[in-house]
Amino acid sequence: MESPFQVLTDAFGQQYRVNFSLERLDGSIALTLSTDKGVAARRMIRNSQLQDPEQLQRLIQSVRFGLAIEHGHLAPQLLAPTGSGHGLLIAS
């Protein structure tokens, strides 16, 4: 399996500076995404999420969805296919 830290960096690295910091003794880390304007997002990630590729992908989608909403995008726009042919998958 590819490093979960590399997966997260690849997912967000084009738009944000990606930083990780160990937050708890149980292995939980903080993911911080920032720009020149400051912190765009900060999320706690449990060690179990880092070890499970499906949970990691759900986390990435959740962070992207949250960032998009914070930037004023509407839900229908977020769910529409992107240039890569994939919209955000939102479970109901």
ChimeraX attribute file (.defattr): number of C-alpha atoms within 10 A of each C-alpha:
attribute: neighborCount
match mode: 1-to-1
recipient: residues
	/A:1	7
	/A:2	7
	/A:3	11
	/A:4	16
	/A:5	15
	/A:6	11
	/A:7	17
	/A:8	19
	/A:9	18
	/A:10	11
	/A:11	16
	/A:12	17
	/A:13	15
	/A:14	9
	/A:15	10
	/A:16	17
	/A:17	15
	/A:18	20
	/A:19	16
	/A:20	17
	/A:21	11
	/A:22	13
	/A:23	14
	/A:24	12
	/A:25	7
	/A:26	10
	/A:27	12
	/A:28	17
	/A:29	19
	/A:30	16
	/A:31	20
	/A:32	17
	/A:33	21
	/A:34	18
	/A:35	12
	/A:36	8
	/A:37	6
	/A:38	8
	/A:39	12
	/A:40	15
	/A:41	17
	/A:42	15
	/A:43	13
	/A:44	15
	/A:45	18
	/A:46	16
	/A:47	13
	/A:48	13
	/A:49	16
	/A:50	21
	/A:51	13
	/A:52	12
	/A:53	16
	/A:54	11
	/A:55	13
	/A:56	20
	/A:57	17
	/A:58	16
	/A:59	17
	/A:60	17
	/A:61	17
	/A:62	15
	/A:63	17
	/A:64	17
	/A:65	19
	/A:66	13
	/A:67	14
	/A:68	15
	/A:69	13
	/A:70	12
	/A:71	10
	/A:72	8
	/A:73	13
	/A:74	11
	/A:75	12
	/A:76	8
	/A:77	12
	/A:78	17
	/A:79	14
	/A:80	13
	/A:81	12
	/A:82	11
	/A:83	7
	/A:84	6
	/A:85	7
	/A:86	10
	/A:87	15
	/A:88	18
	/A:89	14
	/A:90	11
	/A:91	5
	/A:92	3
